[in-house]
Amino acid sequence: MKFIDQLYALYKNHLTGDEEDLFAIIRGVFQDHSREDFLKLACELSDEQVEEMVTFYFLELFRRKIEREGLGHSDLDDSGEGRLLH
């Protein structure tokens, strides 16, 4: 995608690979844009890219929900063995 290529070219000498840094860059770029700007950008995406974007968005929301609810973390049982909480 042209937008990502341009963003990468702009920041490639400053990237550390840290996900928090990447989030800050993307958030900063989009901070002053309107809904219409986002829709214009989305209209440039292929059907596959839109599906991927929506999938990642809902995956992240689902991951956050699981994290908030405390699911999927393991605790030690009486024997010292790990067990998954359901």
N, C-alpha and C positions, 0 to 999 in steps of 0.2 A: 504494500500500500504506500502510495506516494507520501502521505502525511507522516507515517512512521519512518520512512527513509529520510525525510527532511529533518525530523526530530532527532533521529540517531546521528545524522551528520552534524547537527548543531551541538549535541551533548557528548559525543563519543569520547572526547578527551577528558571528560569529567566523570564518566561512569565508573562505579566501583563494583557493580553487580549486586549491590544490596537492594533488596526489594523495596525497602522503605525509601531509598533515594529515588528509585524509579517511580514510585507512587507520588512522591513530592513533585517530581518533574511534570508528570502527567496532570496532576491536580493543579499545579501552578499554571500550566499552559491553558487549561480549560476554565480556570477560575473566572475570568472576565468575559466568557462567551455566553451567548444566549441559547435558549432552546432551539431557535431557528438555525443557529450555527451548527449545533449538534445534528439536527435533522438533515441539513445540507451535506454534512460529512457522511452521515449514515446512507444517504442516497447514492453516494459514490461507491458504496460497498457492493460486492456481488452477493447473491443469495446465500452462498456458502459462508461468506464473511459475516453476514448478519446473523446467521444461525450460530456461528461460532461465538460471536460477541454476546448474544443473548444466553447461550449455554454457559459461558464463563461467568456472566453476571449472576445468573441464578445459582450456579455452583457456589459462588462466593457467598451469596446470601444464605444458602443452605449450610455451608461450612460454619458461618458465623452463628447461625441458630443452634447448631449442634454444640459449638463451643460454649455459647451462653448457657445452654441447658446442662452442660457438664457431661455429655454423653461421649462414649468412646475412649475415655481415660481409664487406664488400668490402675487398680489398687492391689496391694499385697493381701492375700488371704492368710489364714492362721498358719499355714505351713511355710509362709514366706514366698510362695509362688504367686506370680501375677495372675489376676483374673480380670476379665472384662466386665464392666458393669452394663447391665441392660436396662 
